Amino acid sequence: MATVSIGPHLIKNGMRGLAAPELEHTGYTLELSSDEFVLNASIYRQIRSWQPTKILIDDFFVQFDPVPFRLTPASEIREKDSAIGALVSLDAVLCSLYIKHEVKRPIISLLQELRNDLPLNHCSYPRIENGSQMIREDLGNLGFEVVGFFPYGRTITVQFGWVFPQDRLEANSKLCLYAGSIEFKPRPDRTLGKGAWRPPLEVTVSYLLADWLESKAKKGVLSEMGVQAAVDNFKWTKVSLLTNTEAAKARIDFVRDHPELHNNHQSLAKALKDAELYSDTMEIYAIKKQVLKLIEKAKAQ
């Protein structure tokens, strides 16, 4: 493990215009120095032909060959060919650097500089209304916010973002960086439960931000408003309001009350799902595999 004591910094290099088709100079170089290696790599921006005005953090690349340290295995998938040689995303380089080496400069300091110097104007998880109020106050003071809710079956995933200091007081600024998520499986009593962290791959600075957020959230991450918003965004169905034991009994009771469907397992599986005794994401063929045992238990009672 090397110790990076100088940088990383973005240094103006005066280079402008196209470096290759759909690849332009940003006018900046990524520079750093450690006790084992140095890096001096021009930063390029990939121009997306279908949305040329949208610029995300993963649109920035450096040439792969000058990178003097090993990337994380996941980061290697970010390598791509170009007319000027192999490229790797700036995101992946920074992620690997901070994971594998001791970097004196905090990543948030570098990201603030990056926001000033590179023309970022778009992100995959934009800020939402009241997102800063849905997270614990001390975490919000660090720049973290709730940026989305994703209900799926019997779970709801709460997504987080980290907002650049320059944008935190700008109500109309939607720009932020993804910072991981927590997947909850809401309980029948309409509480969220403990939840499980779902960090990004070790391929972007989002991984570093998610790791930082998790380390600061030992006492919980959501505010009362955030908890209520997650509960409200979850799709409550009949089965989600039952315990596992209650759900199993309700399925057997349903099968016993519909003997006319016992000889048609496909129809019985569909009827069980329509009665909300399985989650709406459960496939009919998967329910069908359980039907025979349900019939046997129903007849045995």
C-alpha positions as CSV (number, residue, x, y, z in Angstrom):
1,M,0.0,0.0,0.0
2,A,1.4,3.4,-1.1
3,T,0.9,6.6,0.8
4,V,-0.3,9.4,-1.5
5,S,0.8,12.7,0.1
6,I,0.5,15.0,-2.9
7,G,-2.9,15.2,-4.7
8,P,-4.9,14.0,-6.3
9,H,-5.4,17.4,-7.9
10,L,-6.8,18.6,-11.2
11,I,-4.3,20.8,-13.0
12,K,-5.0,22.9,-16.1
13,N,-3.2,21.7,-19.2
14,G,-4.6,24.1,-21.8
15,M,-5.7,21.2,-24.1
16,R,-9.1,21.7,-25.9
17,G,-11.0,20.3,-28.7
18,L,-11.4,16.7,-29.9
19,A,-8.8,14.1,-29.0
20,A,-10.6,11.4,-31.0
21,P,-14.2,10.9,-32.4
22,E,-16.7,11.4,-29.5
23,L,-13.8,12.1,-27.1
24,E,-12.7,15.7,-26.1
25,H,-10.1,17.2,-24.0
26,T,-11.4,18.7,-20.7
27,G,-8.4,21.0,-20.3
28,Y,-7.3,19.3,-17.0
29,T,-4.8,16.7,-15.9
30,L,-5.1,14.4,-12.9
31,E,-1.9,14.6,-10.9
32,L,-0.8,12.8,-7.7
33,S,2.4,11.6,-6.1
34,S,3.1,8.8,-3.5
35,D,6.1,7.1,-2.0
36,E,5.8,4.4,-4.7
37,F,4.5,6.1,-7.9
38,V,3.3,9.2,-9.6
39,L,0.4,9.8,-12.0
40,N,0.0,12.5,-14.6
41,A,-2.9,11.7,-16.8
42,S,-5.0,14.0,-19.1
43,I,-8.7,13.8,-18.5
44,Y,-11.1,13.3,-21.4
45,R,-14.8,13.5,-21.7
46,Q,-16.8,11.0,-23.7
47,I,-19.4,12.7,-25.8
48,R,-22.6,10.6,-25.9
49,S,-24.0,11.0,-29.4
50,W,-27.6,10.4,-28.3
51,Q,-27.4,13.0,-25.5
52,P,-24.3,15.2,-26.2
53,T,-25.3,18.0,-23.7
54,K,-25.7,15.6,-20.7
55,I,-22.5,15.2,-18.8
56,L,-22.2,12.6,-16.0
57,I,-19.3,11.8,-13.8
58,D,-18.8,8.4,-15.6
59,D,-18.3,10.3,-18.9
60,F,-14.7,11.2,-17.8
61,F,-11.8,9.0,-18.7
62,V,-8.0,8.9,-18.6
63,Q,-5.6,6.7,-20.6
64,F,-5.1,3.3,-19.0
65,D,-1.4,2.8,-19.6
66,P,-0.1,5.7,-17.4
67,V,-2.1,4.5,-14.4
68,P,0.7,3.1,-12.1
69,F,-1.4,1.0,-9.7
70,R,-3.7,-2.0,-10.0
71,L,-7.4,-1.3,-10.3
72,T,-10.0,-3.2,-8.4
73,P,-11.3,-6.3,-10.4
74,A,-14.6,-4.6,-10.9
75,S,-12.9,-1.4,-12.2
76,E,-11.2,-3.3,-14.9
77,I,-14.6,-3.6,-16.7
78,R,-14.6,0.1,-17.1
79,E,-11.7,-0.1,-19.6
80,K,-12.5,0.7,-23.2
81,D,-10.7,1.1,-26.5
82,S,-10.4,4.4,-28.3
83,A,-8.4,6.0,-31.2
84,I,-5.8,7.2,-28.6
85,G,-5.5,3.9,-26.9
86,A,-7.1,2.1,-24.0
87,L,-9.1,4.3,-21.6
88,V,-10.5,3.8,-18.1
89,S,-13.1,5.9,-16.3
90,L,-11.8,8.6,-14.0
91,D,-14.4,7.2,-11.5
92,A,-12.8,3.8,-11.5
93,V,-9.3,5.1,-11.1
94,L,-10.3,7.2,-8.1
95,C,-12.2,4.4,-6.5
96,S,-9.3,2.0,-6.9
97,L,-6.8,4.6,-5.6
98,Y,-8.7,5.2,-2.4
99,I,-9.5,1.6,-1.7
100,K,-6.0,0.2,-2.3
101,H,-3.8,3.1,-1.0
102,E,-3.6,5.6,1.8
103,V,-4.6,8.9,0.4
104,K,-4.0,11.9,2.6
105,R,-6.5,14.1,0.7
106,P,-10.1,13.3,1.6
107,I,-12.2,12.2,-1.4
108,I,-14.8,14.8,-0.6
109,S,-12.2,17.6,-1.0
110,L,-11.3,16.2,-4.4
111,L,-14.9,15.9,-5.5
112,Q,-15.5,19.5,-4.6
113,E,-12.6,20.5,-6.9
114,L,-13.9,18.2,-9.6
115,R,-17.3,19.9,-9.4
116,N,-15.7,23.3,-9.9
117,D,-13.4,22.3,-12.8
118,L,-15.3,19.7,-14.9
119,P,-18.6,20.5,-16.6
120,L,-20.9,18.1,-14.7
121,N,-24.6,18.8,-15.3
122,H,-26.4,15.5,-15.0
123,C,-26.6,12.5,-12.7
124,S,-28.4,9.1,-12.6
125,Y,-30.1,9.7,-9.2
126,P,-31.2,13.4,-9.0
127,R,-32.2,15.0,-5.8
128,I,-35.8,14.9,-4.7
129,E,-38.0,17.3,-2.8
130,N,-37.3,17.2,1.0
131,G,-34.6,14.6,0.5
132,S,-32.3,16.4,2.9
133,Q,-35.0,16.2,5.6
134,M,-35.5,12.5,5.2
135,I,-32.0,11.6,6.5
136,R,-30.6,12.0,10.0
137,E,-29.6,15.6,10.6
138,D,-25.9,14.9,11.2
139,L,-25.7,12.9,8.0
140,G,-27.4,15.6,6.1
141,N,-24.8,18.1,7.4
142,L,-22.2,15.9,5.6
143,G,-24.1,16.3,2.4
144,F,-26.1,13.1,2.3
145,E,-29.8,13.0,1.2
146,V,-32.5,10.5,0.3
147,V,-32.8,10.5,-3.5
148,G,-35.3,7.8,-4.2
149,F,-37.5,4.9,-3.1
150,F,-37.8,1.6,-5.0
151,P,-40.6,-0.7,-3.9
152,Y,-40.3,-4.3,-5.2
153,G,-42.3,-7.2,-4.0
154,R,-42.0,-7.4,-0.3
155,T,-39.1,-5.0,-0.1
156,I,-38.5,-1.3,-0.4
157,T,-35.1,0.1,-1.2
158,V,-34.2,3.6,0.0
159,Q,-31.5,5.2,-2.2
160,F,-29.0,7.9,-1.0
161,G,-27.0,10.6,-2.7
162,W,-24.2,12.9,-1.7
163,V,-24.6,16.5,-2.7
164,F,-21.6,18.7,-3.6
165,P,-21.1,21.6,-1.1
166,Q,-21.5,24.1,-4.0
167,D,-25.1,22.8,-4.6
168,R,-26.5,22.2,-1.2
169,L,-28.2,25.6,-0.9
170,E,-29.4,25.6,-4.5
171,A,-33.0,24.5,-4.3
172,N,-33.1,24.0,-8.1
173,S,-29.9,22.0,-8.3
174,K,-30.6,18.3,-8.8
175,L,-27.0,17.2,-9.2
176,C,-25.6,14.7,-6.7
177,L,-23.6,11.5,-6.6
178,Y,-25.2,8.1,-5.8
179,A,-24.2,6.9,-2.3
180,G,-25.7,3.4,-1.9
181,S,-29.0,2.2,-0.6
182,I,-30.7,0.2,2.1
183,E,-33.2,-2.6,1.4
184,F,-35.9,-2.9,4.0
185,K,-38.5,-5.7,4.3
186,P,-41.4,-3.9,6.0
187,R,-43.2,-5.8,8.8
188,P,-46.9,-6.5,9.2
189,D,-47.0,-3.9,11.9
190,R,-46.0,-1.3,9.3
191,T,-42.5,-0.8,10.6
192,L,-39.4,-1.0,8.3
193,G,-37.2,-3.4,10.3
194,K,-33.5,-3.3,10.4
195,G,-32.7,-3.2,6.7
196,A,-29.6,-4.3,4.8
197,W,-27.0,-2.1,3.1
198,R,-26.6,-2.5,-0.7
199,P,-23.3,-0.9,-1.6
200,P,-22.4,-0.1,-5.2
201,L,-19.6,-2.1,-6.9
202,E,-16.0,-1.2,-6.2
203,V,-15.9,0.7,-9.5
204,T,-17.0,4.3,-8.8
205,V,-16.7,7.0,-6.1
206,S,-20.2,6.0,-5.2
207,Y,-18.7,3.0,-3.4
208,L,-16.5,5.3,-1.3
209,L,-19.4,7.6,-0.5
210,A,-21.6,4.6,0.5
211,D,-18.8,3.2,2.7
212,W,-18.5,6.6,4.4
213,L,-22.3,6.9,4.9
214,E,-22.5,3.4,6.4
215,S,-19.7,4.0,8.8
216,K,-21.5,7.1,10.1
217,A,-24.9,5.5,10.3
218,K,-24.5,3.0,13.1
219,K,-27.4,4.6,15.0
220,G,-29.7,4.6,11.9
221,V,-29.8,6.7,8.8
222,L,-33.4,7.9,8.3
223,S,-35.1,10.7,10.1
224,E,-38.7,10.4,11.2
225,M,-39.8,12.0,7.9
226,G,-37.6,9.5,6.0
227,V,-39.1,6.5,7.8
228,Q,-42.6,7.7,7.2
229,A,-41.8,8.3,3.5
230,A,-40.4,4.8,3.1
231,V,-43.5,3.3,4.7
232,D,-45.8,5.4,2.5
233,N,-43.9,4.5,-0.7
234,F,-44.1,0.7,0.1
235,K,-46.8,-1.1,-1.8
236,W,-48.8,-2.6,1.1
237,T,-50.7,-5.7,0.0
238,K,-52.6,-8.4,1.9
239,V,-49.6,-10.7,2.2
240,S,-47.3,-7.9,3.4
241,L,-49.6,-7.4,6.4
242,L,-49.4,-11.1,7.4
243,T,-46.6,-12.8,9.3
244,N,-45.1,-15.9,7.6
245,T,-47.2,-18.2,9.7
246,E,-50.4,-16.2,9.0
247,A,-49.6,-16.1,5.2
248,A,-49.0,-19.9,5.1
249,K,-52.3,-20.5,6.9
250,A,-54.2,-18.1,4.6
251,R,-52.9,-19.9,1.5
252,I,-54.0,-23.3,2.9
253,D,-57.5,-21.9,3.8
254,F,-57.8,-20.4,0.3
255,V,-57.0,-23.7,-1.3
256,R,-59.4,-25.6,0.9
257,D,-62.2,-23.1,0.0
258,H,-61.7,-23.5,-3.7
259,P,-61.8,-27.3,-4.4
260,E,-63.0,-26.5,-8.0
261,L,-59.4,-25.4,-8.8
262,H,-57.6,-28.4,-7.4
263,N,-57.3,-30.1,-10.8
264,N,-56.0,-27.0,-12.5
265,H,-52.8,-25.9,-10.8
266,Q,-52.1,-23.0,-13.2
267,S,-55.5,-21.5,-12.4
268,L,-55.1,-22.1,-8.7
269,A,-51.7,-20.4,-8.7
270,K,-53.1,-17.4,-10.5
271,A,-56.0,-17.2,-8.1
272,L,-53.7,-17.3,-5.1
273,K,-51.7,-14.4,-6.6
274,D,-54.9,-12.4,-7.5
275,A,-56.0,-12.8,-3.8
276,E,-52.7,-11.1,-2.8
277,L,-51.5,-14.1,-0.9
278,Y,-48.2,-13.9,-2.8
279,S,-46.2,-10.7,-3.7
280,D,-47.0,-9.2,-7.0
281,T,-43.4,-10.0,-8.2
282,M,-43.8,-13.7,-7.6
283,E,-44.0,-15.6,-10.9
284,I,-47.0,-17.9,-11.5
285,Y,-44.7,-20.8,-12.4
286,A,-43.0,-20.4,-8.9
287,I,-46.4,-20.4,-7.1
288,K,-47.5,-23.4,-9.2
289,K,-44.6,-25.4,-7.8
290,Q,-46.1,-25.0,-4.3
291,V,-49.7,-25.8,-5.2
292,L,-49.5,-29.6,-4.8
293,K,-48.3,-29.3,-1.2
294,L,-50.9,-26.7,-0.4
295,I,-53.6,-29.0,-1.7
296,E,-52.3,-31.9,0.4
297,K,-52.2,-29.7,3.5
298,A,-55.7,-28.4,2.8
299,K,-57.1,-31.9,2.4
300,A,-55.4,-33.1,5.6
301,Q,-57.2,-30.5,7.7
